[in-house]
Amino acid sequence: MKRRILTCSGTGCISTGSKNIIEGFNRALKEKNLDKDIAVTFTGCHGFCKMGPLVIIEPEDIFYCQVQENDISEIIEKSIENRGVVERLLYEDTNTKTRATTFHEVDFYKKQMRIVLSNCGHINPESIDEYISKKGYDGIKRVLKEKTPEDVIEDVKISGLRGRGGAGFPTWRKWQFCKDQESETKYLICNADEGDPGAFMDRSLLEGDPHAVIEGMLIGAYAIGASKGYVYVRAEYPLAVNRLRIAITQAEEKGFLGDNIFGSNYSFSLKIKEGAGAFVCGEETALIASIEGKRGMPRPRPPFPAVKGLWGKPTIINNVESLGTIPHIIRKGAKWYASVGTEGSKGTKVFAITGKVNNTGLIEVPMGITMREIIYNIAGGISDNGKFKAVQIGGPSGGCLRKDMLDLPVDFDSLTAAGAMMGSGGLVVVDEKTCMVDFAKFFLNFAHKESCGECAPCRLGTKQMLDILEDITQGKGTKEDIDLLEDIGMGVKKGSLCGLGQTAPNPVLTTIRYFRNEYEDHILNKKCTAKACKELICYEILEDKCTGCHICSKNCPVDAISGNPKEIHTIDQDICTKCGLCYAKCPNKFNAVELYTGVKSMEE
């Protein structure tokens, strides 16, 4: 096997300089006359975003983290010319302080189970030949030669695959509905309108393995009898759009897209539709309206898109991850896939894990794994020696889970019973410095702003809930507000037209369910335990500790601190904006600035 230098070139690593690293390797190897023996290429996201830019040297799988341009010459000298390693660039475990030579040794990777992400970070996403070398397009070849559409749907049924876009509807049943419709024209749409804060699963798959999604669409379209397809992807994903365009062109040139694919009588064409970034367009009927050139707004169902969808024709919409999984099911077998996961939730799930963890990034784990295993065994625990407080799963549509729920199995049914949901796969971990009322307000504010405004429960209900949360975080809440939030939240869930409104109250309802004491503290004691709500905190300078060093006064942006050098300083509470700079800048040896929260302490 020819030696290769792979550099992660997902959006995250590109933003930290991976393009320059690739160019640097090419220049340096050419200068040393090694360019004919060593191939330099790029990949999609390898997942370990915290450690990027990432460089892997094959076939040894030497794994280098946070590589910079000035590291290139040392890597070539030690790893290419002398077959050694650059010790300082190897991953170091924060707990054991040991270094790993290959990514296989890193807990972040070895505790995952990568199926849909198996090619990401290992192949050039702009090379169809590299995808083919990994048995790419073998699935559609097999389907066209050996299987009827009914066989394919049966395989997906046996696999137990449920939609990875959020709702978890059985994929086979969705396909069967559409297949049963009589129509000369049917459509298959890939929903890549990923809009959850902190989510980048779909983007990374399109950037790292676009041909897998295309192959999944080919297989799905064959099963339902569709001849035309769209990938609806938000325009804010330029790299994903570009690599998808390249992949479609390559597939067309190979004859894998177009007429009479692989010599059969099956034909399928594929187009890209760039969305403008409206969160509501992740809902099926709103997405369809957007493709048709209309404003992205949902419509009442039934009829469902499988019966009457794009331009009135039967249409199936599947998530990126769902479609990327299909080729693996066909190639390796439905029973193989069904052997992974739990009884009601088969296979694996991709998550984007962000927030207060040591190892942020993209992971794929078997269904049924516990949140504790994800956060502590894969994500490396809470960052900055903090303490776990909660995890928000499912984005603005999901809910918060607290510490005593860390051993809850991560599957569709368990999460729903807990008041949360799988969602598309966003995981945001927070520590004790996070105010759960403010946290819920953040997600509700997002959902409210993204509401299309078509139905009153969503348009008005989310605004009413947001106003109440604003009052609570400002110390203006009343005892009745908590019950009122729950009543309005349930009304919004039951009365909204689409999934945005039906799930928007979830972050508020779950934080009330599991962190009710924080709501009560804000209302009854005017106290924010996390000291995050500005209106409920104040900064004071302690007379017995202040030395008059003048550092706090110099850093105050609004001149709220008075006092001459070497004299005790004071803060004018009427001017103070509570930015916290005085608290942050006061030397540790003095600790003269104190942060207070609560009615009693603030009055004192």
N, C-alpha and C positions, 0 to 999 in steps of 0.2 A: 504494500500500500504506500502510495506517495505521501510524503509528509506534507501536512497542511497547517497553516496558521489561520485560525478562525477568529474573527473579531465580531462581537455582538454589535449589530447595527439596528436594533429596535429604536423607537423614538427616544427612550430614556438614555441609552448609551450614545446615540448620535448627539444628543444635547450636551453631553459631557466630553465630546471630542473624538468619538470612534473613527470618524472619516479621516481625520488627520493621522490617526494611528495606522490605518490601513495604507495610506499614502506613504507614511514613513517606513513601514515594513517593505513596501515595494522598492522604494529608493535604496534602502540599506542593503537589501538582498542583491539588487542589481550591481551596486558598487562592489560587492564581495563575490560577484559571479556565482551567486547561489540561486538566482531567480529561476533557473531551469529545473532545479532539483526540489524546490520548495514552492508550493502553491499558496498564495495569499488570497483569502476570500472573506466575505462577510456573511453573517447569518441574521435571522430575525432575533427577537427577544429570547434570551436564555433563561430569563425569569428572576435572577438574583439582582434586582434593580439597585439595591442598596450598595452593591459592590462594583457597579459598572464604572468605566468600561471594562468588559470582560474579554480575555484572550485565552483561547484554548489551542494547544499544539497537539495535533494528531500524528501518529496513532497512539502516542503515550497518554493522551488526555490530560496533559499538564494544564493546570487551571490557575490563571493569573487574574488578580482582582485590582480594580482601580488603577489600571495601566495608563501611563501618560507617555507623551512623545519621547521624553528624555529617558524612558526605560527601554526603548527599542534596541539600542546597540547592545545593552547588557543581556537582554533576552536572546538575541541572535548569537552572541558570543557563548553564553552558558548553555542554552537549551538547543540551539540548532547546530553549532559547530562542535560543542563538547558534550552534548547529551546530558547536561545537568539541569539544575533549576536555580532560579533567582529566589532565594529563600524569602526575602522581604515582601515579594509580591504574591506569595501564596496566601490562601485564606487562613486566618487565625481565629479559632473558636474563642468567643469572648469569655466563656466560663472556664474551659480547661487550659486555655492559652497554648494549645497545640495547633500545629499547622497541617493543612491537607495538601498533598501534591496534586491529586486529581479531584474533580468535582464529585466523583462517586463516593468519596470519603466524607463529604460535607453533609451534616445532618439536614440542612435545607433541602438537599436533593435526595439523599438516600431514604428518607422517610416518605417520599412522594411515590405516586404510581402514575407515570405519564403515558397516556394513550393518545389523546387528541393533541397533546403537546410534544409527542415523541420526536417529531422532526424539528421543532422550533429550537433554534440555537445550534443545529447540527447540519443543516443544508443551506445552500444559497437559495433564498426564496425567489430569486429572479432567474433561476435555472430550472427548466422543466426536466432536463436530463437528470439532475440530481434528485428530483422528486421521483422520477421513474426508477432510479437506482435503488430507491427505498420501497420498491413494489408499488409505486404510485400508478394509478389508473388500472391496476390489475383488477380492482373491484368492479369497475364498470365493464371491463372486458368480460369478466366471468358472468356478470349479470346478463349481458347481451347474448352470450353464447349458451348459457345453461339455465337461466331462470326466466319465468314469466313474471309479469307485474305482481300477480298474486303471491308468487314465491317470495319476492322481495319484501312485501308487506308482512308476510308470515314470519320472515327472518327478523324483521324489526320488532314484531310483536313478541317473539320468543326472547329477544334480547332484553326486553323490558325498558327500553329507552324512553324517557319522558323528556318533554321539552325543556331545554336549558335556558330559556329566556326568562323564566320566572314562575309561571303558573304550574309547570310540571304536568301538562296534559300529555297522555300517551301518544307518542309520535305515530304509531301504526294506525291508531283510530282516526287521527286527523287525516292521514293519507287515504284511508279507506273511504271516508266521507266524500272526498274529492274524486276518487277513482269511480265511485258509484254514480257520479253525475254524467249525464249524456251531454256532450258538447264537443264541437270540432276543435275549439281552442281552449286550452287551460294554461294557467301560469303557475310557476313556482318562484317565490320571492325569498331571498335571504335577508333577514332583518339584521342589519349591522348598525342600527341607529342607537348605539350605546351612549347613554347620557347620564348614568348614575355618578354622583360625585365620588371620585376615588376609584372608579372602575376602568379597567383597560384590558379586559380579557379578550373581547372580540377584536379590538384593534391589534393586539399582539398576535393573534392567530392569523389574521389577514396579512400582517406584516411578515410573519415568520413561515407560514405554510399555506399560501393562497390556493395552491393547486388541490389541497385536500378539501377545501370548501367547494371548489368547482366540481371535483369528482363526486362529492356528496350531493350536490345539486343535480348532477347528471343521473345519479342512481335514483334520487327522489322523484325527479321529473319522469323518468321511465316508469316508475311504480304507479304514478297517478295519471299518466297519459298527457303530460304537459310538453309543449313544444317550444315554449318561450319562457325566459326567466329574467329576473332583475336582482341585482345586489343593491339594496338600499343602504348606503353608507353615508355618514355625516361628513360634510366637507371639511370639518376640523381635523380630519384624519388624512392629510395629504399623502403621507408615506404609504399608508394602507391602500389608498385609492390608486396611487401610482403602481405599486407592486401588483395589485389586482388587475390593472389594465395590462401590464406586461404579461401576466399569467394567462389572461383571456386570449391575448394575441398569440402567444406561444401555443396554446391548446388548439386554437383555430388553424394555425399553420401545420400542426401535427395531424389534423383531422379529428381531434377529440371533441371539438365543438363544431356545429354546423350540420350539414346534410349527411345522411348515411354513415353515421359514426361507426368506426371499426367494421365497415362493410355491411352493416345491418340496414334495415329500413327505418331505423330510429334516428330522428333529427332533433336537435335542440340548440337554440341560439341564446346568447346571454348578453345583457347590457348592464351598465352601471348607472344608477341614479343617485346623484349627490344630494343629500338633504341639507337643510339650512340650520340644523341643530336644535330643532324644537323637541323637547323631551316627550311631549305627547305623541309625536310621530312614531314612537316605539310601539304604540297601540296599533293593532292590525288595520282597523278601518281608517284610522287617521293616516297611516303610512300609505295605504292604497290611494286615498284622496290626494296626497302629496305627489305620488307618481303620476296621477291623472292631471296634474297641474292646478289642482284646487288647493284651498287653504287646508292645512293639516288639522282636521277636526274629526273626532269619531262619530259614527252613526249608530243608531240603535240596532241591536241584533236580537233575533234572527231578521233576515237571512244572514247566515254566517258566510265568511269569505269562501269557504270550501264549496258553497252552493252558488253564491253570487258575489264575486270579488272584483278584481281589476277589470274595468270596463264591462262589468256585468257578467264576466266569465268565471267559472270555478277556479279558485286560487288557493294555494297553500303558502303559508308564511312560516318559515322555520328560522330559528336563531343560528348564528354563526357556529357556535359550539356544537349544536345538535347536528348540523350538516357536516361539520368536520369529523364527527364521530362515526358517521355512516360507513365510510370506506373501511374503517378498521373492523366494524361488525361483519361486513361482507367478506373481507379477506380472512379474518381469524375465526369467524363463526359466531352465530348468535348465542349459543350456549356458553361459549368462552366468555363473552361479555356479561352474560347474565350471572356468571359465577362470581362476579365482582360486585361489592355493595351489599345492600340489605334486601329483604324480601320485597318491600314496596318501592325501593329506590335503587335501581341497578346501575352499575358502572361507576364512573368517576365524575368529579366536578372540578372545574377550574375556578379558582378564586384569585382576586387581586387583593392582597392583604397590605393595608396601610395603617398609619397612625403610630401609636406608642409601642412599637415592637422593634427589636434589634434588627430583624431581617425582613425588610419590606420587599415585596415583589409579587411575582406570578407563580402560583402553585397549582398542582393537580393532585387530588387525593381521592381515595375510594370513598364512596358514600358509606355513612355509618361511622366514620372516624369521629372522635370527640373534638369539641372546640379546644379543650385543654391540649390535646396532641398537636393541633394546628398551631396554637399560640406559643406553646412552650417547647415542643420538640422540633418544629419546623421553623417557626418565626423567631426562635431564640429567646423568648420571654419578653418582659416589658423593658423598654429602653430607659436609660438614665437611672437605673436601680429603683424605678417606680413600682407601684402596686397596681395590679389589674383592678379595674372598676367595672367596665362593661365592654361589650362588642356589639356594634351595629351591623347586622347582616341583612343584605337585600337592598341596601341603599335607601332612598327616600320612601320606597314602598315597603321596607322591611321593619324590623323592630330591634330593640335593645335587649340583650341578655346579660344577667348579672353574674357575679362570682360563683354562686352556688349552682349555676347551670352550666359550668364548664365541662361537665361530663355528659352533657346531653348529646346524643348521636346527631350528627349533621346529616339529616335526610329530610325529604319533603314533609313527611307526616309529623315528625317530632318537632320541627321548627314551627309548623302551622299550629300545632297544639299549644306551643309556648307563646303564641301571639306574634311570631315573626314569620319570615318566609325565606325560601332559598334565594329568590330574586335571580338576577343574572349572575351574581357571584361577587359582589363587593363586600369586603370585610374591613370595618374600621374599628380599631382597638383603641380604647381610651383608658387613661389612668386616673388616679384620684384628684388630679388637678383639673379635671373636667367637670363642669356643672351639667347635670343631666337635663335640667330644665332648659338651659341655654342650648344644649346639644339637640334636644328635640325641636327647639325653635329654629335652629339652623336648617334642619331637614324639611320642616313644614314650610319655612319661608321659600325654600327651593321649589317645593311642589306647588305652592300658591302662585309663584311667579311663572311657572311653566304650564299652569292650567290654561286651556284654550278658551275658557269662559263660556262654553256652550250651555252647560247645565248649571242651574242655580245651586244645588247642594255643594258642588265642588267650588264654584266661583265665589259664593258668599260664605259657605261654611268654613273653608280654609282661612278666609280673611278674618272671620270672627274668632276662630281658634288662635290665629296668630296675634290678634289684638290682645286677647286674654293672656297669652304667654308673655307679650311685651310688658303688660302691667305687672305680672308676677315677678319678672326679672328686674323690674324697676322699683319693687317694693310697694306696688299699688294694688296687689292682689287681695281678694277677699276669700273668706272660708268657703263660699259657694262656688268659687271658680273651678275647683277640681272636678266636682260633680258636673258642672256645666260643660267642661271640656270633654268629659266622657260622653255626655248626652249628645252634644253636637258631633263629636267624632263618630259615634255609631250612626247618627243620621246621615253624615256625609258618606260613610261606607255603604249604607243601604240604598241611598238615593242617587248616587252618582252614575253617570252614563257609562263611563269606561274605567279601566283599571287604574288610571292615575288617581281619580277621586276616591275610588273604592279602597285604595291602599294608603292614600296620603296621611290619614290620621294614625297609622300604625306606630310611628316613632313616639308620638305623644301618648297614645294609649298604653304602650308597653313601658314607657318610663314612669307613667303613673302607677301601673301595675307593680313594677319592681322597685321603683325609687320614690314612692309616694312621700316618704319622710322628707325628701329634698323639696318637694312642692310645698309641704306644710311648713318647713323651715323658712322658706322664702316669704310665705304669706303671714305666718303667725309671729315669727321672730325677726322678720326682715333680714334674714341671714342667708348668705350663700357660702356653704361649707367649703366649696372648692375655691372660694375667693376669686370668682371669675366674672360675676355680674357687677359692673362698675358702680351702678347706683346703690349697691349694698355694701360697698367697701369704702374705707378711707385710710389715708397714710398719715402717720404722725411721727414727729421726731421726738425721741426720748431724751429728756433733759439730762438725765444722769449718764448718758452715753455720748451725747453730742460733744465734739471737740471743736466745732466751728471750723472744720477743714474746708468748708465752702464748696466741696465737690458736688453735693446735691443741688445747691443753688446754681452753679455753673451749668448743670445739665438740664435744669427745668426749662421746658420749651415755652412756658407761659408766665414765667417770673412769679410763681405762686409762693416761692420760698424767700423769706427775708431773714436778715441777720448779717452782722459784720464778721469778717474773718476772726477766728478764735473766740467767737461768742456763740451762745446757743441759738440755733436757728428754729424757725417756726414755719408751718405751712398754712396758708390762707385757704380754708376749705371751700370758700365761695369761688375762688379762682382755679383751684386744682382740677385738672381734667382726668386725674387718676390714671395717668399713662404708665406709672410704675417705674419711671427712670430713676427717681431718687432712691427707691428701694433697691434697684438693680446696681446702681453706681456707688452706694455707700460701702466703703471698705469693710471687708469681712472682720477685720480686727476691731471695728467699732460697733457694727450692727445697730446703728442709732436710729434707723427708720423702721417703724413697725407697721404692719398691715393688719387692720381690724375689719371685722364684719359682724353684723348683728346689731339690733336696736340698743342693747345695754352698753356694749363697748363703744359704739359710735357716739352715744349720748355722753358717756363719761369722758 
